[in-house]
Amino acid sequence: MKISREDVLKVAALANLELSHEEVDTYRSHLDDILTYIDKLNEIDTSGVEPLTQVVAASADDSSLREDVIVRADIIAEVLQGAPDPEAPYFRVPRVIEK
């Protein structure tokens, strides 16, 4: 077992989740299975495999990929108009996280 109950409870607390005892055991088992699988993947010899820079091979005649175009959205002033405490380009919102 790579993952302890305490590890699951710590992650649940960080995510602000309340888990039952059964859920803690279930998630501990699932996370342990994931880490065991990753260990198996780490055993594979990938020394002859070239790293990918892009999953889809792009070519000059490939029309499935569009050119990146920057489109400026000038709505900052309009958005800040309705904000209670604006300071361009941001506005303050009420705190929602208690911890």
mmCIF file as gemmi writes it, N, C-alpha and C atoms, coordinates in Angstrom:
data_model
loop_
_atom_site.group_PDB
_atom_site.id
_atom_site.type_symbol
_atom_site.label_atom_id
_atom_site.label_alt_id
_atom_site.label_comp_id
_atom_site.label_asym_id
_atom_site.label_entity_id
_atom_site.label_seq_id
_atom_site.pdbx_PDB_ins_code
_atom_site.Cartn_x
_atom_site.Cartn_y
_atom_site.Cartn_z
_atom_site.occupancy
_atom_site.B_iso_or_equiv
_atom_site.pdbx_formal_charge
_atom_site.auth_seq_id
_atom_site.auth_asym_id
_atom_site.pdbx_PDB_model_num
ATOM 1 N N . MET Axp A 1 ? 0.834 -1.18 0 1 0 ? 1 A 1
ATOM 2 C CA . MET Axp A 1 ? 0 0 0 1 0 ? 1 A 1
ATOM 3 C C . MET Axp A 1 ? 0.88 1.246 0 1 0 ? 1 A 1
ATOM 4 N N . LYS Axp A 2 ? 0.804 2.022 -1.062 1 0 ? 2 A 1
ATOM 5 C CA . LYS Axp A 2 ? 1.588 3.24 -1.183 1 0 ? 2 A 1
ATOM 6 C C . LYS Axp A 2 ? 0.866 4.44 -0.563 1 0 ? 2 A 1
ATOM 7 N N . ILE Axp A 3 ? -0.456 4.366 -0.563 1 0 ? 3 A 1
ATOM 8 C CA . ILE Axp A 3 ? -1.267 5.48 -0.067 1 0 ? 3 A 1
ATOM 9 C C . ILE Axp A 3 ? -1.901 5.079 1.264 1 0 ? 3 A 1
ATOM 10 N N . SER Axp A 4 ? -1.722 5.911 2.259 1 0 ? 4 A 1
ATOM 11 C CA . SER Axp A 4 ? -2.318 5.625 3.562 1 0 ? 4 A 1
ATOM 12 C C . SER Axp A 4 ? -3.669 6.338 3.693 1 0 ? 4 A 1
ATOM 13 N N . ARG Axp A 5 ? -4.412 5.955 4.701 1 0 ? 5 A 1
ATOM 14 C CA . ARG Axp A 5 ? -5.692 6.63 4.983 1 0 ? 5 A 1
ATOM 15 C C . ARG Axp A 5 ? -5.433 8.113 5.261 1 0 ? 5 A 1
ATOM 16 N N . GLU Axp A 6 ? -4.32 8.395 5.949 1 0 ? 6 A 1
ATOM 17 C CA . GLU Axp A 6 ? -3.981 9.778 6.291 1 0 ? 6 A 1
ATOM 18 C C . GLU Axp A 6 ? -3.723 10.6 5.028 1 0 ? 6 A 1
ATOM 19 N N . ASP Axp A 7 ? -3.084 9.959 4.028 1 0 ? 7 A 1
ATOM 20 C CA . ASP Axp A 7 ? -2.848 10.657 2.755 1 0 ? 7 A 1
ATOM 21 C C . ASP Axp A 7 ? -4.17 11.029 2.09 1 0 ? 7 A 1
ATOM 22 N N . VAL Axp A 8 ? -5.098 10.08 2.079 1 0 ? 8 A 1
ATOM 23 C CA . VAL Axp A 8 ? -6.41 10.335 1.46 1 0 ? 8 A 1
ATOM 24 C C . VAL Axp A 8 ? -7.14 11.43 2.225 1 0 ? 8 A 1
ATOM 25 N N . LEU Axp A 9 ? -7.091 11.374 3.54 1 0 ? 9 A 1
ATOM 26 C CA . LEU Axp A 9 ? -7.769 12.392 4.348 1 0 ? 9 A 1
ATOM 27 C C . LEU Axp A 9 ? -7.143 13.77 4.152 1 0 ? 9 A 1
ATOM 28 N N . LYS Axp A 10 ? -5.821 13.824 3.985 1 0 ? 10 A 1
ATOM 29 C CA . LYS Axp A 10 ? -5.15 15.106 3.759 1 0 ? 10 A 1
ATOM 30 C C . LYS Axp A 10 ? -5.573 15.707 2.416 1 0 ? 10 A 1
ATOM 31 N N . VAL Axp A 11 ? -5.595 14.868 1.363 1 0 ? 11 A 1
ATOM 32 C CA . VAL Axp A 11 ? -6.012 15.347 0.042 1 0 ? 11 A 1
ATOM 33 C C . VAL Axp A 11 ? -7.481 15.773 0.079 1 0 ? 11 A 1
ATOM 34 N N . ALA Axp A 12 ? -8.318 14.997 0.777 1 0 ? 12 A 1
ATOM 35 C CA . ALA Axp A 12 ? -9.739 15.348 0.9 1 0 ? 12 A 1
ATOM 36 C C . ALA Axp A 12 ? -9.9 16.687 1.617 1 0 ? 12 A 1
ATOM 37 N N . ALA Axp A 13 ? -9.103 16.921 2.645 1 0 ? 13 A 1
ATOM 38 C CA . ALA Axp A 13 ? -9.181 18.195 3.368 1 0 ? 13 A 1
ATOM 39 C C . ALA Axp A 13 ? -8.751 19.349 2.474 1 0 ? 13 A 1
ATOM 40 N N . LEU Axp A 14 ? -7.695 19.14 1.667 1 0 ? 14 A 1
ATOM 41 C CA . LEU Axp A 14 ? -7.251 20.189 0.744 1 0 ? 14 A 1
ATOM 42 C C . LEU Axp A 14 ? -8.314 20.5 -0.299 1 0 ? 14 A 1
ATOM 43 N N . ALA Axp A 15 ? -9.077 19.474 -0.695 1 0 ? 15 A 1
ATOM 44 C CA . ALA Axp A 15 ? -10.136 19.658 -1.687 1 0 ? 15 A 1
ATOM 45 C C . ALA Axp A 15 ? -11.455 20.041 -1.032 1 0 ? 15 A 1
ATOM 46 N N . ASN Axp A 16 ? -11.432 20.207 0.296 1 0 ? 16 A 1
ATOM 47 C CA . ASN Axp A 16 ? -12.629 20.565 1.054 1 0 ? 16 A 1
ATOM 48 C C . ASN Axp A 16 ? -13.735 19.529 0.86 1 0 ? 16 A 1
ATOM 49 N N . LEU Axp A 17 ? -13.355 18.242 0.935 1 0 ? 17 A 1
ATOM 50 C CA . LEU Axp A 17 ? -14.302 17.142 0.784 1 0 ? 17 A 1
ATOM 51 C C . LEU Axp A 17 ? -14.471 16.426 2.114 1 0 ? 17 A 1
ATOM 52 N N . GLU Axp A 18 ? -15.685 16.019 2.383 1 0 ? 18 A 1
ATOM 53 C CA . GLU Axp A 18 ? -15.947 15.178 3.549 1 0 ? 18 A 1
ATOM 54 C C . GLU Axp A 18 ? -16.216 13.772 3.035 1 0 ? 18 A 1
ATOM 55 N N . LEU Axp A 19 ? -15.381 12.819 3.45 1 0 ? 19 A 1
ATOM 56 C CA . LEU Axp A 19 ? -15.507 11.445 2.982 1 0 ? 19 A 1
ATOM 57 C C . LEU Axp A 19 ? -15.914 10.53 4.127 1 0 ? 19 A 1
ATOM 58 N N . SER Axp A 20 ? -16.758 9.559 3.811 1 0 ? 20 A 1
ATOM 59 C CA . SER Axp A 20 ? -17.114 8.54 4.802 1 0 ? 20 A 1
ATOM 60 C C . SER Axp A 20 ? -15.945 7.569 4.931 1 0 ? 20 A 1
ATOM 61 N N . HIS Axp A 21 ? -15.985 6.708 5.946 1 0 ? 21 A 1
ATOM 62 C CA . HIS Axp A 21 ? -14.916 5.722 6.13 1 0 ? 21 A 1
ATOM 63 C C . HIS Axp A 21 ? -14.809 4.804 4.915 1 0 ? 21 A 1
ATOM 64 N N . GLU Axp A 22 ? -15.952 4.435 4.343 1 0 ? 22 A 1
ATOM 65 C CA . GLU Axp A 22 ? -15.952 3.563 3.167 1 0 ? 22 A 1
ATOM 66 C C . GLU Axp A 22 ? -15.338 4.264 1.963 1 0 ? 22 A 1
ATOM 67 N N . GLU Axp A 23 ? -15.657 5.551 1.803 1 0 ? 23 A 1
ATOM 68 C CA . GLU Axp A 23 ? -15.098 6.312 0.682 1 0 ? 23 A 1
ATOM 69 C C . GLU Axp A 23 ? -13.585 6.47 0.816 1 0 ? 23 A 1
ATOM 70 N N . VAL Axp A 24 ? -13.105 6.676 2.034 1 0 ? 24 A 1
ATOM 71 C CA . VAL Axp A 24 ? -11.66 6.794 2.256 1 0 ? 24 A 1
ATOM 72 C C . VAL Axp A 24 ? -10.976 5.499 1.824 1 0 ? 24 A 1
ATOM 73 N N . ASP Axp A 25 ? -11.545 4.361 2.227 1 0 ? 25 A 1
ATOM 74 C CA . ASP Axp A 25 ? -10.963 3.071 1.842 1 0 ? 25 A 1
ATOM 75 C C . ASP Axp A 25 ? -11.022 2.857 0.335 1 0 ? 25 A 1
ATOM 76 N N . THR Axp A 26 ? -12.126 3.231 -0.273 1 0 ? 26 A 1
ATOM 77 C CA . THR Axp A 26 ? -12.276 3.072 -1.728 1 0 ? 26 A 1
ATOM 78 C C . THR Axp A 26 ? -11.267 3.926 -2.477 1 0 ? 26 A 1
ATOM 79 N N . TYR Axp A 27 ? -11.16 5.205 -2.121 1 0 ? 27 A 1
ATOM 80 C CA . TYR Axp A 27 ? -10.238 6.102 -2.81 1 0 ? 27 A 1
ATOM 81 C C . TYR Axp A 27 ? -8.78 5.733 -2.535 1 0 ? 27 A 1
ATOM 82 N N . ARG Axp A 28 ? -8.491 5.248 -1.323 1 0 ? 28 A 1
ATOM 83 C CA . ARG Axp A 28 ? -7.139 4.803 -1.026 1 0 ? 28 A 1
ATOM 84 C C . ARG Axp A 28 ? -6.758 3.643 -1.935 1 0 ? 28 A 1
ATOM 85 N N . SER Axp A 29 ? -7.679 2.716 -2.112 1 0 ? 29 A 1
ATOM 86 C CA . SER Axp A 29 ? -7.436 1.571 -2.993 1 0 ? 29 A 1
ATOM 87 C C . SER Axp A 29 ? -7.257 2.014 -4.442 1 0 ? 29 A 1
ATOM 88 N N . HIS Axp A 30 ? -8.106 2.915 -4.909 1 0 ? 30 A 1
ATOM 89 C CA . HIS Axp A 30 ? -8.007 3.408 -6.292 1 0 ? 30 A 1
ATOM 90 C C . HIS Axp A 30 ? -6.694 4.134 -6.537 1 0 ? 30 A 1
ATOM 91 N N . LEU Axp A 31 ? -6.311 5.004 -5.607 1 0 ? 31 A 1
ATOM 92 C CA . LEU Axp A 31 ? -5.058 5.748 -5.762 1 0 ? 31 A 1
ATOM 93 C C . LEU Axp A 31 ? -3.856 4.808 -5.707 1 0 ? 31 A 1
ATOM 94 N N . ASP Axp A 32 ? -3.937 3.801 -4.864 1 0 ? 32 A 1
ATOM 95 C CA . ASP Axp A 32 ? -2.863 2.824 -4.786 1 0 ? 32 A 1
ATOM 96 C C . ASP Axp A 32 ? -2.736 2.051 -6.101 1 0 ? 32 A 1
ATOM 97 N N . ASP Axp A 33 ? -3.863 1.681 -6.696 1 0 ? 33 A 1
ATOM 98 C CA . ASP Axp A 33 ? -3.846 0.993 -7.996 1 0 ? 33 A 1
ATOM 99 C C . ASP Axp A 33 ? -3.221 1.87 -9.078 1 0 ? 33 A 1
ATOM 100 N N . ILE Axp A 34 ? -3.536 3.149 -9.053 1 0 ? 34 A 1
ATOM 101 C CA . ILE Axp A 34 ? -2.985 4.083 -10.045 1 0 ? 34 A 1
ATOM 102 C C . ILE Axp A 34 ? -1.468 4.165 -9.898 1 0 ? 34 A 1
ATOM 103 N N . LEU Axp A 35 ? -0.982 4.305 -8.672 1 0 ? 35 A 1
ATOM 104 C CA . LEU Axp A 35 ? 0.463 4.4 -8.457 1 0 ? 35 A 1
ATOM 105 C C . LEU Axp A 35 ? 1.171 3.098 -8.817 1 0 ? 35 A 1
ATOM 106 N N . THR Axp A 36 ? 0.538 1.954 -8.565 1 0 ? 36 A 1
ATOM 107 C CA . THR Axp A 36 ? 1.113 0.667 -8.961 1 0 ? 36 A 1
ATOM 108 C C . THR Axp A 36 ? 1.231 0.587 -10.473 1 0 ? 36 A 1
ATOM 109 N N . TYR Axp A 37 ? 0.222 1.063 -11.19 1 0 ? 37 A 1
ATOM 110 C CA . TYR Axp A 37 ? 0.253 1.066 -12.653 1 0 ? 37 A 1
ATOM 111 C C . TYR Axp A 37 ? 1.354 1.994 -13.17 1 0 ? 37 A 1
ATOM 112 N N . ILE Axp A 38 ? 1.505 3.135 -12.546 1 0 ? 38 A 1
ATOM 113 C CA . ILE Axp A 38 ? 2.56 4.072 -12.958 1 0 ? 38 A 1
ATOM 114 C C . ILE Axp A 38 ? 3.937 3.442 -12.748 1 0 ? 38 A 1
ATOM 115 N N . ASP Axp A 39 ? 4.1 2.698 -11.655 1 0 ? 39 A 1
ATOM 116 C CA . ASP Axp A 39 ? 5.367 1.99 -11.434 1 0 ? 39 A 1
ATOM 117 C C . ASP Axp A 39 ? 5.648 1.006 -12.563 1 0 ? 39 A 1
ATOM 118 N N . LYS Axp A 40 ? 4.605 0.313 -13.033 1 0 ? 40 A 1
ATOM 119 C CA . LYS Axp A 40 ? 4.777 -0.621 -14.157 1 0 ? 40 A 1
ATOM 120 C C . LYS Axp A 40 ? 5.192 0.132 -15.419 1 0 ? 40 A 1
ATOM 121 N N . LEU Axp A 41 ? 4.58 1.296 -15.656 1 0 ? 41 A 1
ATOM 122 C CA . LEU Axp A 41 ? 4.944 2.093 -16.831 1 0 ? 41 A 1
ATOM 123 C C . LEU Axp A 41 ? 6.384 2.577 -16.747 1 0 ? 41 A 1
ATOM 124 N N . ASN Axp A 42 ? 6.845 2.884 -15.56 1 0 ? 42 A 1
ATOM 125 C CA . ASN Axp A 42 ? 8.22 3.352 -15.381 1 0 ? 42 A 1
ATOM 126 C C . ASN Axp A 42 ? 9.247 2.26 -15.665 1 0 ? 42 A 1
ATOM 127 N N . GLU Axp A 43 ? 8.828 0.996 -15.657 1 0 ? 43 A 1
ATOM 128 C CA . GLU Axp A 43 ? 9.738 -0.115 -15.94 1 0 ? 43 A 1
ATOM 129 C C . GLU Axp A 43 ? 9.995 -0.285 -17.435 1 0 ? 43 A 1
ATOM 130 N N . ILE Axp A 44 ? 9.192 0.332 -18.277 1 0 ? 44 A 1
ATOM 131 C CA . ILE Axp A 44 ? 9.316 0.179 -19.729 1 0 ? 44 A 1
ATOM 132 C C . ILE Axp A 44 ? 10.54 0.942 -20.228 1 0 ? 44 A 1
ATOM 133 N N . ASP Axp A 45 ? 11.307 0.277 -21.093 1 0 ? 45 A 1
ATOM 134 C CA . ASP Axp A 45 ? 12.49 0.914 -21.677 1 0 ? 45 A 1
ATOM 135 C C . ASP Axp A 45 ? 12.049 1.842 -22.813 1 0 ? 45 A 1
ATOM 136 N N . THR Axp A 46 ? 12.202 3.121 -22.611 1 0 ? 46 A 1
ATOM 137 C CA . THR Axp A 46 ? 11.819 4.112 -23.627 1 0 ? 46 A 1
ATOM 138 C C . THR Axp A 46 ? 13.038 4.836 -24.178 1 0 ? 46 A 1
ATOM 139 N N . SER Axp A 47 ? 14.221 4.239 -24.001 1 0 ? 47 A 1
ATOM 140 C CA . SER Axp A 47 ? 15.445 4.918 -24.425 1 0 ? 47 A 1
ATOM 141 C C . SER Axp A 47 ? 15.493 5.148 -25.934 1 0 ? 47 A 1
ATOM 142 N N . GLY Axp A 48 ? 14.847 4.287 -26.741 1 0 ? 48 A 1
ATOM 143 C CA . GLY Axp A 48 ? 14.875 4.457 -28.188 1 0 ? 48 A 1
ATOM 144 C C . GLY Axp A 48 ? 13.689 5.214 -28.743 1 0 ? 48 A 1
ATOM 145 N N . VAL Axp A 49 ? 12.868 5.762 -27.883 1 0 ? 49 A 1
ATOM 146 C CA . VAL Axp A 49 ? 11.655 6.457 -28.32 1 0 ? 49 A 1
ATOM 147 C C . VAL Axp A 49 ? 11.91 7.955 -28.319 1 0 ? 49 A 1
ATOM 148 N N . GLU Axp A 50 ? 11.691 8.58 -29.465 1 0 ? 50 A 1
ATOM 149 C CA . GLU Axp A 50 ? 11.864 10.033 -29.567 1 0 ? 50 A 1
ATOM 150 C C . GLU Axp A 50 ? 10.707 10.735 -28.846 1 0 ? 50 A 1
ATOM 151 N N . PRO Axp A 51 ? 11.004 11.782 -28.087 1 0 ? 51 A 1
ATOM 152 C CA . PRO Axp A 51 ? 9.928 12.518 -27.424 1 0 ? 51 A 1
ATOM 153 C C . PRO Axp A 51 ? 9.04 13.234 -28.439 1 0 ? 51 A 1
ATOM 154 N N . LEU Axp A 52 ? 7.761 13.308 -28.122 1 0 ? 52 A 1
ATOM 155 C CA . LEU Axp A 52 ? 6.81 14.002 -28.997 1 0 ? 52 A 1
ATOM 156 C C . LEU Axp A 52 ? 6.755 15.477 -28.629 1 0 ? 52 A 1
ATOM 157 N N . THR Axp A 53 ? 6.708 16.309 -29.638 1 0 ? 53 A 1
ATOM 158 C CA . THR Axp A 53 ? 6.473 17.725 -29.392 1 0 ? 53 A 1
ATOM 159 C C . THR Axp A 53 ? 5.021 18.069 -29.683 1 0 ? 53 A 1
ATOM 160 N N . GLN Axp A 54 ? 4.37 17.21 -30.458 1 0 ? 54 A 1
ATOM 161 C CA . GLN Axp A 54 ? 2.981 17.42 -30.824 1 0 ? 54 A 1
ATOM 162 C C . GLN Axp A 54 ? 2.377 16.055 -31.101 1 0 ? 54 A 1
ATOM 163 N N . VAL Axp A 55 ? 1.191 15.808 -30.59 1 0 ? 55 A 1
ATOM 164 C CA . VAL Axp A 55 ? 0.553 14.51 -30.763 1 0 ? 55 A 1
ATOM 165 C C . VAL Axp A 55 ? 0.117 14.307 -32.208 1 0 ? 55 A 1
ATOM 166 N N . VAL Axp A 56 ? -0.401 15.356 -32.839 1 0 ? 56 A 1
ATOM 167 C CA . VAL Axp A 56 ? -0.849 15.281 -34.225 1 0 ? 56 A 1
ATOM 168 C C . VAL Axp A 56 ? 0.275 15.802 -35.112 1 0 ? 56 A 1
ATOM 169 N N . ALA Axp A 57 ? 0.663 14.993 -36.082 1 0 ? 57 A 1
ATOM 170 C CA . ALA Axp A 57 ? 1.714 15.444 -36.999 1 0 ? 57 A 1
ATOM 171 C C . ALA Axp A 57 ? 1.174 16.572 -37.87 1 0 ? 57 A 1
ATOM 172 N N . ALA Axp A 58 ? 1.852 17.698 -37.854 1 0 ? 58 A 1
ATOM 173 C CA . ALA Axp A 58 ? 1.423 18.849 -38.644 1 0 ? 58 A 1
ATOM 174 C C . ALA Axp A 58 ? 2.31 18.98 -39.872 1 0 ? 58 A 1
ATOM 175 N N . SER Axp A 59 ? 1.681 19.292 -40.978 1 0 ? 59 A 1
ATOM 176 C CA . SER Axp A 59 ? 2.435 19.529 -42.201 1 0 ? 59 A 1
ATOM 177 C C . SER Axp A 59 ? 1.921 20.816 -42.843 1 0 ? 59 A 1
ATOM 178 N N . ALA Axp A 60 ? 2.665 21.314 -43.8 1 0 ? 60 A 1
ATOM 179 C CA . ALA Axp A 60 ? 2.297 22.576 -44.445 1 0 ? 60 A 1
ATOM 180 C C . ALA Axp A 60 ? 0.971 22.473 -45.185 1 0 ? 60 A 1
ATOM 181 N N . ASP Axp A 61 ? 0.654 21.299 -45.71 1 0 ? 61 A 1
ATOM 182 C CA . ASP Axp A 61 ? -0.589 21.152 -46.48 1 0 ? 61 A 1
ATOM 183 C C . ASP Axp A 61 ? -1.742 20.613 -45.63 1 0 ? 61 A 1
ATOM 184 N N . ASP Axp A 62 ? -1.564 20.555 -44.324 1 0 ? 62 A 1
ATOM 185 C CA . ASP Axp A 62 ? -2.609 20.047 -43.436 1 0 ? 62 A 1
ATOM 186 C C . ASP Axp A 62 ? -3.579 21.177 -43.111 1 0 ? 62 A 1
ATOM 187 N N . SER Axp A 63 ? -4.798 21.073 -43.612 1 0 ? 63 A 1
ATOM 188 C CA . SER Axp A 63 ? -5.778 22.135 -43.398 1 0 ? 63 A 1
ATOM 189 C C . SER Axp A 63 ? -6.619 21.904 -42.146 1 0 ? 63 A 1
ATOM 190 N N . SER Axp A 64 ? -6.371 20.81 -41.406 1 0 ? 64 A 1
ATOM 191 C CA . SER Axp A 64 ? -7.168 20.548 -40.217 1 0 ? 64 A 1
ATOM 192 C C . SER Axp A 64 ? -6.752 21.431 -39.044 1 0 ? 64 A 1
ATOM 193 N N . LEU Axp A 65 ? -5.563 22.007 -39.136 1 0 ? 65 A 1
ATOM 194 C CA . LEU Axp A 65 ? -5.115 22.905 -38.085 1 0 ? 65 A 1
ATOM 195 C C . LEU Axp A 65 ? -5.215 24.342 -38.577 1 0 ? 65 A 1
ATOM 196 N N . ARG Axp A 66 ? -5.827 25.179 -37.765 1 0 ? 66 A 1
ATOM 197 C CA . ARG Axp A 66 ? -5.975 26.57 -38.181 1 0 ? 66 A 1
ATOM 198 C C . ARG Axp A 66 ? -4.818 27.397 -37.647 1 0 ? 66 A 1
ATOM 199 N N . GLU Axp A 67 ? -4.592 28.508 -38.261 1 0 ? 67 A 1
ATOM 200 C CA . GLU Axp A 67 ? -3.563 29.433 -37.812 1 0 ? 67 A 1
ATOM 201 C C . GLU Axp A 67 ? -4.058 30.16 -36.568 1 0 ? 67 A 1
ATOM 202 N N . ASP Axp A 68 ? -3.173 30.354 -35.604 1 0 ? 68 A 1
ATOM 203 C CA . ASP Axp A 68 ? -3.537 31.101 -34.409 1 0 ? 68 A 1
ATOM 204 C C . ASP Axp A 68 ? -3.724 32.569 -34.762 1 0 ? 68 A 1
ATOM 205 N N . VAL Axp A 69 ? -4.851 33.116 -34.339 1 0 ? 69 A 1
ATOM 206 C CA . VAL Axp A 69 ? -5.149 34.516 -34.599 1 0 ? 69 A 1
ATOM 207 C C . VAL Axp A 69 ? -5.511 35.17 -33.274 1 0 ? 69 A 1
ATOM 208 N N . ILE Axp A 70 ? -4.863 36.277 -32.975 1 0 ? 70 A 1
ATOM 209 C CA . ILE Axp A 70 ? -5.165 37.005 -31.749 1 0 ? 70 A 1
ATOM 210 C C . ILE Axp A 70 ? -6.35 37.917 -32.015 1 0 ? 70 A 1
ATOM 211 N N . VAL Axp A 71 ? -7.397 37.743 -31.212 1 0 ? 71 A 1
ATOM 212 C CA . VAL Axp A 71 ? -8.586 38.581 -31.322 1 0 ? 71 A 1
ATOM 213 C C . VAL Axp A 71 ? -8.707 39.339 -30.009 1 0 ? 71 A 1
ATOM 214 N N . ARG Axp A 72 ? -8.605 40.616 -30.086 1 0 ? 72 A 1
ATOM 215 C CA . ARG Axp A 72 ? -8.629 41.457 -28.887 1 0 ? 72 A 1
ATOM 216 C C . ARG Axp A 72 ? -10.074 41.673 -28.441 1 0 ? 72 A 1
ATOM 217 N N . ALA Axp A 73 ? -10.345 41.411 -27.173 1 0 ? 73 A 1
ATOM 218 C CA . ALA Axp A 73 ? -11.677 41.626 -26.613 1 0 ? 73 A 1
ATOM 219 C C . ALA Axp A 73 ? -11.606 42.824 -25.676 1 0 ? 73 A 1
ATOM 220 N N . ASP Axp A 74 ? -12.071 43.955 -26.127 1 0 ? 74 A 1
ATOM 221 C CA . ASP Axp A 74 ? -12.012 45.185 -25.331 1 0 ? 74 A 1
ATOM 222 C C . ASP Axp A 74 ? -13.295 45.363 -24.53 1 0 ? 74 A 1
ATOM 223 N N . ILE Axp A 75 ? -13.498 44.492 -23.562 1 0 ? 75 A 1
ATOM 224 C CA . ILE Axp A 75 ? -14.692 44.586 -22.728 1 0 ? 75 A 1
ATOM 225 C C . ILE Axp A 75 ? -14.342 44.849 -21.271 1 0 ? 75 A 1
ATOM 226 N N . ILE Axp A 76 ? -13.073 45.136 -20.998 1 0 ? 76 A 1
ATOM 227 C CA . ILE Axp A 76 ? -12.639 45.332 -19.611 1 0 ? 76 A 1
ATOM 228 C C . ILE Axp A 76 ? -13.426 46.461 -18.953 1 0 ? 76 A 1
ATOM 229 N N . ALA Axp A 77 ? -13.554 47.589 -19.61 1 0 ? 77 A 1
ATOM 230 C CA . ALA Axp A 77 ? -14.272 48.725 -19.024 1 0 ? 77 A 1
ATOM 231 C C . ALA Axp A 77 ? -15.728 48.36 -18.746 1 0 ? 77 A 1
ATOM 232 N N . GLU Axp A 78 ? -16.333 47.643 -19.676 1 0 ? 78 A 1
ATOM 233 C CA . GLU Axp A 78 ? -17.734 47.246 -19.505 1 0 ? 78 A 1
ATOM 234 C C . GLU Axp A 78 ? -17.894 46.275 -18.333 1 0 ? 78 A 1
ATOM 235 N N . VAL Axp A 79 ? -16.987 45.349 -18.197 1 0 ? 79 A 1
ATOM 236 C CA . VAL Axp A 79 ? -17.061 44.387 -17.102 1 0 ? 79 A 1
ATOM 237 C C . VAL Axp A 79 ? -16.844 45.082 -15.766 1 0 ? 79 A 1
ATOM 238 N N . LEU Axp A 80 ? -15.867 45.98 -15.708 1 0 ? 80 A 1
ATOM 239 C CA . LEU Axp A 80 ? -15.56 46.663 -14.456 1 0 ? 80 A 1
ATOM 240 C C . LEU Axp A 80 ? -16.643 47.642 -14.03 1 0 ? 80 A 1
ATOM 241 N N . GLN Axp A 81 ? -17.5 48.063 -14.952 1 0 ? 81 A 1
ATOM 242 C CA . GLN Axp A 81 ? -18.576 49.002 -14.633 1 0 ? 81 A 1
ATOM 243 C C . GLN Axp A 81 ? -19.499 48.435 -13.555 1 0 ? 81 A 1
ATOM 244 N N . GLY Axp A 82 ? -19.777 47.149 -13.599 1 0 ? 82 A 1
ATOM 245 C CA . GLY Axp A 82 ? -20.695 46.55 -12.64 1 0 ? 82 A 1
ATOM 246 C C . GLY Axp A 82 ? -20.017 45.992 -11.407 1 0 ? 82 A 1
ATOM 247 N N . ALA Axp A 83 ? -18.717 46.127 -11.29 1 0 ? 83 A 1
ATOM 248 C CA . ALA Axp A 83 ? -17.992 45.572 -10.155 1 0 ? 83 A 1
ATOM 249 C C . ALA Axp A 83 ? -18.064 46.511 -8.957 1 0 ? 83 A 1
ATOM 250 N N . PRO Axp A 84 ? -18.212 45.982 -7.75 1 0 ? 84 A 1
ATOM 251 C CA . PRO Axp A 84 ? -18.315 46.837 -6.565 1 0 ? 84 A 1
ATOM 252 C C . PRO Axp A 84 ? -16.998 47.497 -6.174 1 0 ? 84 A 1
ATOM 253 N N . ASP Axp A 85 ? -15.854 46.854 -6.482 1 0 ? 85 A 1
ATOM 254 C CA . ASP Axp A 85 ? -14.554 47.391 -6.066 1 0 ? 85 A 1
ATOM 255 C C . ASP Axp A 85 ? -13.536 47.201 -7.196 1 0 ? 85 A 1
ATOM 256 N N . PRO Axp A 86 ? -13.697 47.964 -8.302 1 0 ? 86 A 1
ATOM 257 C CA . PRO Axp A 86 ? -12.804 47.752 -9.439 1 0 ? 86 A 1
ATOM 258 C C . PRO Axp A 86 ? -11.477 48.482 -9.313 1 0 ? 86 A 1
ATOM 259 N N . GLU Axp A 87 ? -10.457 47.876 -9.856 1 0 ? 87 A 1
ATOM 260 C CA . GLU Axp A 87 ? -9.166 48.521 -10.041 1 0 ? 87 A 1
ATOM 261 C C . GLU Axp A 87 ? -8.594 47.895 -11.304 1 0 ? 87 A 1
ATOM 262 N N . ALA Axp A 88 ? -8.796 48.573 -12.413 1 0 ? 88 A 1
ATOM 263 C CA . ALA Axp A 88 ? -8.486 48.007 -13.726 1 0 ? 88 A 1
ATOM 264 C C . ALA Axp A 88 ? -7.111 47.363 -13.763 1 0 ? 88 A 1
ATOM 265 N N . PRO Axp A 89 ? -6.95 46.243 -14.388 1 0 ? 89 A 1
ATOM 266 C CA . PRO Axp A 89 ? -7.939 45.421 -15.08 1 0 ? 89 A 1
ATOM 267 C C . PRO Axp A 89 ? -8.557 44.356 -14.183 1 0 ? 89 A 1
ATOM 268 N N . TYR Axp A 90 ? -8.57 44.566 -12.871 1 0 ? 90 A 1
ATOM 269 C CA . TYR Axp A 90 ? -9.088 43.572 -11.927 1 0 ? 90 A 1
ATOM 270 C C . TYR Axp A 90 ? -10.252 44.148 -11.146 1 0 ? 90 A 1
ATOM 271 N N . PHE Axp A 91 ? -10.939 43.255 -10.419 1 0 ? 91 A 1
ATOM 272 C CA . PHE Axp A 91 ? -11.888 43.709 -9.426 1 0 ? 91 A 1
ATOM 273 C C . PHE Axp A 91 ? -11.899 42.727 -8.268 1 0 ? 91 A 1
ATOM 274 N N . ARG Axp A 92 ? -12.126 43.254 -7.086 1 0 ? 92 A 1
ATOM 275 C CA . ARG Axp A 92 ? -12.106 42.454 -5.87 1 0 ? 92 A 1
ATOM 276 C C . ARG Axp A 92 ? -13.458 41.77 -5.697 1 0 ? 92 A 1
ATOM 277 N N . VAL Axp A 93 ? -13.426 40.527 -5.267 1 0 ? 93 A 1
ATOM 278 C CA . VAL Axp A 93 ? -14.643 39.776 -5.006 1 0 ? 93 A 1
ATOM 279 C C . VAL Axp A 93 ? -14.64 39.327 -3.557 1 0 ? 93 A 1
ATOM 280 N N . PRO Axp A 94 ? -15.811 39.017 -3.008 1 0 ? 94 A 1
ATOM 281 C CA . PRO Axp A 94 ? -15.858 38.564 -1.614 1 0 ? 94 A 1
ATOM 282 C C . PRO Axp A 94 ? -15.103 37.247 -1.444 1 0 ? 94 A 1
ATOM 283 N N . ARG Axp A 95 ? -14.492 37.068 -0.298 1 0 ? 95 A 1
ATOM 284 C CA . ARG Axp A 95 ? -13.768 35.844 -0.006 1 0 ? 95 A 1
ATOM 285 C C . ARG Axp A 95 ? -14.768 34.699 0.16 1 0 ? 95 A 1
ATOM 286 N N . VAL Axp A 96 ? -14.49 33.577 -0.489 1 0 ? 96 A 1
ATOM 287 C CA . VAL Axp A 96 ? -15.395 32.44 -0.409 1 0 ? 96 A 1
ATOM 288 C C . VAL Axp A 96 ? -14.75 31.224 0.243 1 0 ? 96 A 1
ATOM 289 N N . ILE Axp A 97 ? -13.446 31.27 0.439 1 0 ? 97 A 1
ATOM 290 C CA . ILE Axp A 97 ? -12.739 30.145 1.048 1 0 ? 97 A 1
ATOM 291 C C . ILE Axp A 97 ? -12.476 30.496 2.507 1 0 ? 97 A 1
ATOM 292 N N . GLU Axp A 98 ? -12.918 29.641 3.389 1 0 ? 98 A 1
ATOM 293 C CA . GLU Axp A 98 ? -12.802 29.915 4.822 1 0 ? 98 A 1
ATOM 294 C C . GLU Axp A 98 ? -11.45 29.515 5.39 1 0 ? 98 A 1
ATOM 295 N N . LYS Axp A 99 ? -10.797 28.493 4.82 1 0 ? 99 A 1
ATOM 296 C CA . LYS Axp A 99 ? -9.53 27.993 5.382 1 0 ? 99 A 1
ATOM 297 C C . LYS Axp A 99 ? -8.365 28.787 4.913 1 0 ? 99 A 1
